[in-house]
Amino acid sequence: SRRVIMEMNQTMVTKFLLLGFQNPPIFNTILFIIFLLIYLLTLALNFLIISLVATVPSLNTPMYIFLSHLSVSDILVTTNITPNMLRVILHLESTISLTGCITQLQFHCLSAAAECLFLTVMSYDRYLAICKPLHYTSIMDNRLCLHFAISSWILSCTVSLLIAFQIYQLVFCGPHIIDHYFCDFIPLLQLSCSDSTIVKITDIVLTIPLVILPLSFILYTYISISLMISRISTSSGKLKSFSTCSSHLIVVCTYYGVLITIYMTPNNSSFNVSKAISLLYTMGTPLLNPIIYCLRNKDIKNAATLRQKRRSLSPTNEIATNYRNVLDTDWVEYRKLWKVTTAFRRHRQERGS
């Protein structure tokens, strides 16, 4: 047994080779440019939402506070994967250490868990606002809002650390090639030389409180919201009530639609299919979430417009505007003086001749 252990130590895998998309170089160049633009736009939109919620007093409500945390989660999921993915695309393949691979998987699990929990909390907030409007402010106060936010991040960190710890216990001594653009859960387990049954069972067990129960609760809240809206007599009242939760409903359908597709995809399916579905999660939803809220939410659009007006009326801009006005006025006066002088010279020349 000692000899076997020595042989395993000699062949122990410390680095993995990420193959990426395995496309022709010209096609990879196009993908690199597209994914880079998507990544930059995702960061810009999510940071815009975070800054608006932090600086505009009218957005200092539980709904938008949770939305800012959702934006943090979107930034985390795309920043954790996209920079390394761009490197893989640029060099056609790339190596990553075992520690770096597990760390990437850990942050991937953290952001996924946080997204599920914050979408659930936001649905509860909408449920209280529509179904129990008289008790909304007394129930969803700043203390409960802070409690939900901290609890969601702590639970997400705990789950991700648990999965990372169990992955660290596995032995990787065989193939070191991952046919993916990041260290996803299934491709990594397939390279393990040891029994990964416990890790798979843990993943299934954690799916219940992080995916199934939150999704069930979200369905319950929106069924209750739909029943409450149906009781409203006026069409304008129905439209106003539905508009308060339509953006969140679209985000929920998009996110859980992609998540369910990932879980429903067989493990033995083509890796190209897995890569395409993973792209929807790692780059699609982090970009769609802020776009949906920015385009459909009047409060976000009004806050962005107000911020732009304040920026245009800032002291620096006001000084620059006044300076330009002075220059324009001086230039007009100079042109008038020049015309008078020219006319006077012509008059003297005519008299002299």
Backbone torsions as a table, in degrees:
resi	resn	phi	psi	omega
1	SER	NA	-32.4	179.7
2	ARG	-65.7	-37.5	178.6
3	ARG	-65.7	-40.0	178.8
4	VAL	-62.6	-42.3	179.3
5	ILE	-62.9	-40.7	179.5
6	MET	-64.4	-40.0	178.6
7	GLU	-66.2	-38.4	178.5
8	MET	-66.3	-38.1	178.7
9	ASN	-64.4	-34.7	-179.9
10	GLN	-70.2	-32.5	-178.4
11	THR	-101.3	12.6	-178.9
12	MET	-64.0	130.1	-178.8
13	VAL	-80.7	126.7	176.8
14	THR	-113.7	-12.9	178.7
15	LYS	-138.1	150.4	176.3
16	PHE	-119.3	152.1	178.0
17	LEU	-107.8	114.8	177.9
18	LEU	-88.6	122.3	-176.6
19	LEU	-84.0	-23.1	-179.4
20	GLY	73.1	-136.4	-173.6
21	PHE	-98.9	-14.3	177.0
22	GLN	53.5	53.6	177.9
23	ASN	-110.1	167.5	173.0
24	PRO	-58.9	150.4	-176.3
25	PRO	-54.3	-41.3	-178.1
26	ILE	-65.0	-37.4	178.5
27	PHE	-70.0	-37.5	177.2
28	ASN	-65.0	-34.2	177.1
29	THR	-63.7	-42.3	177.6
30	ILE	-63.9	-43.8	177.7
31	LEU	-61.0	-41.0	-179.8
32	PHE	-59.3	-46.3	-178.9
33	ILE	-65.2	-44.6	-178.9
34	ILE	-63.2	-47.8	-177.5
35	PHE	-68.0	-33.8	177.1
36	LEU	-65.4	-43.5	178.3
37	LEU	-64.3	-41.6	177.7
38	ILE	-62.2	-42.3	-179.6
39	TYR	-63.1	-46.1	-179.8
40	LEU	-65.3	-40.2	178.0
41	LEU	-66.1	-38.8	177.5
42	THR	-61.4	-46.3	178.4
43	LEU	-62.3	-44.3	-177.3
44	ALA	-62.4	-46.3	-177.4
45	LEU	-68.4	-42.2	-179.3
46	ASN	-69.8	-38.9	175.3
47	PHE	-66.8	-31.9	176.0
48	LEU	-62.1	-45.7	179.0
49	ILE	-62.9	-44.0	-179.9
50	ILE	-61.5	-44.9	-178.6
51	SER	-68.4	-37.1	178.2
52	LEU	-64.7	-44.3	179.5
53	VAL	-64.5	-34.6	-177.4
54	ALA	-77.5	-26.2	-172.2
55	THR	-111.5	-22.8	-177.9
56	VAL	-96.7	116.7	-176.4
57	PRO	-60.0	-33.2	-178.0
58	SER	-67.0	-18.6	178.7
59	LEU	-96.1	6.1	179.7
60	ASN	-83.6	61.2	178.9
61	THR	-125.6	160.4	-178.4
62	PRO	-53.6	-42.0	-178.1
63	MET	-56.4	-47.7	-175.9
64	TYR	-82.1	-25.5	172.7
65	ILE	-64.4	-44.9	176.0
66	PHE	-64.7	-35.2	177.9
67	LEU	-63.6	-38.5	177.7
68	SER	-65.4	-37.5	175.4
69	HIS	-66.5	-35.9	175.9
70	LEU	-64.0	-37.1	177.0
71	SER	-66.7	-37.8	175.2
72	VAL	-60.7	-42.7	177.7
73	SER	-63.0	-40.5	178.0
74	ASP	-64.6	-40.6	177.2
75	ILE	-63.7	-39.7	-179.2
76	LEU	-64.7	-46.0	-175.8
77	VAL	-67.3	-37.2	-178.5
78	THR	-81.7	-34.5	179.0
79	THR	-73.2	-28.9	178.7
80	ASN	-66.9	-29.0	-171.4
81	ILE	-115.8	-42.5	-169.4
82	THR	-61.9	-46.8	-179.9
83	PRO	-56.5	-44.3	178.6
84	ASN	-69.1	-34.6	177.3
85	MET	-63.8	-39.5	177.3
86	LEU	-63.4	-37.2	177.1
87	ARG	-66.1	-39.3	177.5
88	VAL	-63.7	-42.9	-179.9
89	ILE	-65.5	-40.4	-176.5
90	LEU	-68.0	-39.4	-177.5
91	HIS	-100.8	8.0	-179.6
92	LEU	68.6	-25.7	173.8
93	GLU	-159.1	163.1	-177.4
94	SER	-157.0	148.3	178.1
95	THR	-98.7	151.1	176.8
96	ILE	-143.2	139.4	-178.5
97	SER	-70.6	162.0	178.1
98	LEU	-61.0	-43.0	178.8
99	THR	-64.2	-43.6	178.4
100	GLY	-64.4	-36.0	179.8
101	CYS	-66.1	-46.3	-179.7
102	ILE	-68.5	-36.4	177.2
103	THR	-63.6	-41.3	177.2
104	GLN	-62.3	-42.0	177.3
105	LEU	-64.7	-37.3	179.7
106	GLN	-62.6	-47.6	179.7
107	PHE	-69.3	-28.6	175.0
108	HIS	-64.4	-44.3	177.6
109	CYS	-66.9	-38.0	-179.9
110	LEU	-61.7	-48.3	-178.3
111	SER	-67.3	-36.4	178.9
112	ALA	-65.8	-44.1	178.9
113	ALA	-64.9	-43.0	-179.9
114	ALA	-62.6	-40.2	-179.9
115	GLU	-62.8	-44.4	178.8
116	CYS	-60.7	-44.1	-176.2
117	LEU	-69.2	-41.4	-178.9
118	PHE	-70.9	-34.2	174.0
119	LEU	-64.2	-35.4	177.9
120	THR	-68.1	-45.0	179.5
121	VAL	-63.7	-39.1	178.7
122	MET	-66.2	-35.6	176.6
123	SER	-67.5	-35.6	176.2
124	TYR	-66.1	-38.4	177.5
125	ASP	-62.6	-43.5	178.0
126	ARG	-67.0	-35.7	177.9
127	TYR	-62.3	-45.5	178.8
128	LEU	-65.6	-40.3	-176.7
129	ALA	-65.6	-34.3	-175.9
130	ILE	-97.4	-42.6	-175.3
131	CYS	-86.6	-28.2	179.9
132	LYS	-134.4	63.2	-175.0
133	PRO	-65.4	-31.5	-178.4
134	LEU	-70.2	-27.5	-178.5
135	HIS	-103.8	4.9	-173.1
136	TYR	-61.8	-51.5	-175.8
137	THR	-66.6	-31.0	179.8
138	SER	-77.5	-28.5	179.7
139	ILE	-87.1	-55.2	-176.4
140	MET	-90.3	70.5	177.5
141	ASP	-91.4	-179.9	-177.5
142	ASN	-63.5	-33.3	-179.5
143	ARG	-66.2	-47.1	179.2
144	LEU	-66.8	-37.1	178.1
145	CYS	-60.7	-46.0	178.0
146	LEU	-64.7	-39.4	179.1
147	HIS	-62.4	-44.2	178.4
148	PHE	-61.9	-44.8	-176.9
149	ALA	-64.2	-48.5	-178.9
150	ILE	-65.0	-43.2	-179.3
151	SER	-62.5	-38.8	-179.9
152	SER	-64.4	-43.2	179.9
153	TRP	-70.0	-39.4	179.3
154	ILE	-64.4	-45.5	179.3
155	LEU	-63.4	-40.5	179.0
156	SER	-64.4	-43.3	177.9
157	CYS	-63.6	-40.8	179.9
158	THR	-62.7	-45.1	-179.9
159	VAL	-63.9	-45.4	-178.5
160	SER	-65.9	-37.6	177.1
161	LEU	-66.7	-37.5	178.6
162	LEU	-63.3	-45.2	179.1
163	ILE	-65.8	-43.1	179.3
164	ALA	-62.6	-40.1	179.0
165	PHE	-62.6	-41.8	179.9
166	GLN	-69.5	-35.0	176.7
167	ILE	-65.7	-37.3	179.0
168	TYR	-62.8	-26.2	-179.5
169	GLN	-76.4	-16.3	-179.3
170	LEU	-76.2	156.1	179.0
171	VAL	-106.4	127.9	177.4
172	PHE	-115.1	104.3	-175.4
173	CYS	-130.2	1.4	-176.3
174	GLY	-108.3	-129.1	179.4
175	PRO	-60.9	147.2	-178.5
176	HIS	-119.6	14.9	-177.1
177	ILE	-100.7	124.7	176.6
178	ILE	-109.0	114.1	-179.8
179	ASP	-82.6	67.4	-178.9
180	HIS	-158.5	172.9	178.9
181	TYR	-100.2	-1.6	172.0
182	PHE	-155.5	172.2	-176.2
183	CYS	-82.2	84.0	178.2
184	ASP	-81.5	164.6	-172.3
185	PHE	-63.9	-55.2	-175.3
186	ILE	-65.5	-49.2	178.5
187	PRO	-58.6	-33.3	179.4
188	LEU	-71.7	-41.6	178.8
189	LEU	-64.7	-33.0	-179.1
190	GLN	-66.5	-17.9	179.1
191	LEU	-93.7	-3.4	-177.6
192	SER	-75.2	137.9	176.6
193	CYS	-88.1	-14.9	-178.1
194	SER	-100.0	173.3	-178.9
195	ASP	-73.0	122.0	-177.9
196	SER	-107.1	21.2	-177.7
197	THR	-62.3	-42.9	-178.6
198	ILE	-62.3	-40.5	179.7
199	VAL	-64.2	-42.2	179.3
200	LYS	-65.8	-40.4	178.2
201	ILE	-64.4	-42.4	178.1
202	THR	-60.5	-41.5	178.8
203	ASP	-61.8	-42.2	179.1
204	ILE	-66.6	-41.8	-179.5
205	VAL	-64.6	-42.1	-179.1
206	LEU	-70.5	-21.4	177.5
207	THR	-64.0	-30.4	-177.5
208	ILE	-64.8	-54.4	-179.0
209	PRO	-77.2	-17.7	-174.8
210	LEU	-102.8	-21.1	-178.5
211	VAL	-123.5	-55.4	-173.2
212	ILE	-68.9	-51.3	-179.4
213	LEU	-64.4	-46.0	175.9
214	PRO	-59.7	-41.3	179.1
215	LEU	-65.0	-39.2	177.6
216	SER	-63.9	-41.5	179.2
217	PHE	-66.1	-40.1	178.3
218	ILE	-62.7	-42.3	177.1
219	LEU	-61.4	-40.7	178.7
220	TYR	-63.6	-44.9	-178.7
221	THR	-63.6	-40.0	-177.6
222	TYR	-77.5	-26.7	170.8
223	ILE	-65.7	-43.3	177.4
224	SER	-64.0	-40.8	178.5
225	ILE	-64.0	-41.8	179.4
226	SER	-63.0	-41.4	178.3
227	LEU	-65.2	-39.2	179.4
228	MET	-67.5	-41.4	179.5
229	ILE	-65.7	-36.1	179.9
230	SER	-64.8	-21.8	179.6
231	ARG	-82.8	-12.7	179.2
232	ILE	-72.4	132.1	-172.8
233	SER	-78.5	-39.9	-175.1
234	THR	-87.8	145.6	178.9
235	SER	-69.5	-34.0	178.0
236	SER	-66.2	-37.4	177.1
237	GLY	-66.7	-39.8	176.9
238	LYS	-63.2	-43.9	-178.9
239	LEU	-64.8	-40.9	179.6
240	LYS	-65.5	-41.9	179.6
241	SER	-66.8	-40.8	-179.0
242	PHE	-70.3	-33.8	-178.3
243	SER	-66.6	-24.4	-179.7
244	THR	-71.1	-20.0	-177.6
245	CYS	-125.9	4.0	-176.5
246	SER	-66.6	-40.7	180.0
247	SER	-62.3	-44.9	179.4
248	HIS	-64.3	-38.2	179.8
249	LEU	-63.9	-41.0	178.4
250	ILE	-64.7	-42.4	178.7
251	VAL	-62.9	-42.8	179.1
252	VAL	-61.7	-46.7	-179.6
253	CYS	-62.7	-40.9	179.9
254	THR	-65.9	-48.4	-175.4
255	TYR	-66.2	-51.5	-177.4
256	TYR	-71.6	-26.0	174.0
257	GLY	-62.7	-45.0	177.1
258	VAL	-67.1	-42.1	-177.9
259	LEU	-64.2	-43.4	178.6
260	ILE	-65.5	-37.1	177.4
261	THR	-62.4	-39.4	178.0
262	ILE	-63.3	-44.8	-178.8
263	TYR	-71.5	-30.0	-178.6
264	MET	-81.7	-16.5	179.9
265	THR	-70.7	125.8	-179.9
266	PRO	-61.9	147.3	-179.7
267	ASN	-66.2	-25.5	-178.3
268	ASN	-91.9	10.3	179.8
269	SER	-74.9	168.4	-179.2
270	SER	-60.6	140.3	179.8
271	PHE	-67.4	-24.3	175.8
272	ASN	-64.0	-37.0	176.3
273	VAL	-66.2	-43.8	179.4
274	SER	-63.0	-40.1	178.9
275	LYS	-64.6	-42.6	-179.2
276	ALA	-64.1	-43.1	179.4
277	ILE	-67.6	-39.9	178.5
278	SER	-63.9	-33.6	177.1
279	LEU	-62.1	-37.8	177.6
280	LEU	-60.3	-35.5	-178.2
281	TYR	-81.4	-46.1	-173.2
282	THR	-77.4	-26.4	-178.2
283	MET	-124.6	-28.3	-176.8
284	GLY	-73.0	-58.1	-176.6
285	THR	-66.5	-38.1	177.0
286	PRO	-62.2	-25.6	177.0
287	LEU	-86.2	-39.5	-177.1
288	LEU	-68.5	-37.7	-177.2
289	ASN	-55.7	-55.0	179.4
290	PRO	-67.6	-31.6	178.0
291	ILE	-63.1	-44.9	-180.0
292	ILE	-61.5	-45.0	-178.6
293	TYR	-71.4	-33.8	-179.7
294	CYS	-74.1	-34.8	-176.7
295	LEU	-83.6	-36.0	-172.2
296	ARG	-99.9	-16.1	-174.7
297	ASN	-98.9	118.4	-178.0
298	LYS	-67.4	-36.6	-178.7
299	ASP	-62.8	-42.7	179.0
300	ILE	-65.2	-44.1	-179.9
301	LYS	-65.1	-42.0	178.7
302	ASN	-65.2	-39.1	179.1
303	ALA	-65.3	-40.6	178.4
304	ALA	-65.6	-40.5	178.2
305	THR	-65.5	-43.1	178.8
306	LEU	-62.8	-40.1	179.5
307	ARG	-65.7	-39.1	178.7
308	GLN	-65.4	-38.7	177.9
309	LYS	-66.3	-41.6	178.1
310	ARG	-62.8	-38.5	179.9
311	ARG	-66.1	-38.1	179.3
312	SER	-70.2	-23.4	179.6
313	LEU	-101.5	16.9	-179.8
314	SER	-68.9	158.7	-177.6
315	PRO	-56.8	-40.2	-179.0
316	THR	-62.7	-46.2	178.9
317	ASN	-66.4	-35.2	179.6
318	GLU	-66.5	-41.2	178.3
319	ILE	-63.9	-43.7	179.3
320	ALA	-62.6	-39.8	179.3
321	THR	-65.4	-43.7	178.8
322	ASN	-63.3	-38.6	179.9
323	TYR	-64.9	-41.4	177.5
324	ARG	-64.5	-38.1	178.8
325	ASN	-64.1	-40.4	178.6
326	VAL	-63.6	-44.5	178.9
327	LEU	-61.9	-42.0	179.0
328	ASP	-63.2	-41.6	179.4
329	THR	-64.5	-44.7	179.3
330	ASP	-62.7	-38.6	179.9
331	TRP	-66.5	-38.9	177.4
332	VAL	-64.2	-44.9	179.5
333	GLU	-64.1	-38.4	179.5
334	TYR	-64.0	-41.6	179.5
335	ARG	-65.1	-38.4	177.1
336	LYS	-62.4	-45.7	-179.6
337	LEU	-63.1	-39.2	179.7
338	TRP	-65.6	-39.1	178.3
339	LYS	-64.7	-42.4	179.7
340	VAL	-64.1	-43.2	-179.7
341	THR	-63.9	-42.7	179.2
342	THR	-63.2	-42.2	179.5
343	ALA	-64.7	-38.8	179.9
344	PHE	-65.4	-40.9	178.5
345	ARG	-64.0	-42.8	178.1
346	ARG	-61.7	-39.6	180.0
347	HIS	-63.8	-41.3	179.4
348	ARG	-67.3	-39.1	178.9
349	GLN	-64.3	-40.0	179.8
350	GLU	-65.5	-38.3	179.2
351	ARG	-70.0	-36.6	-179.8
352	GLY	-69.3	-34.2	179.6
353	SER	-75.5	NA	NA
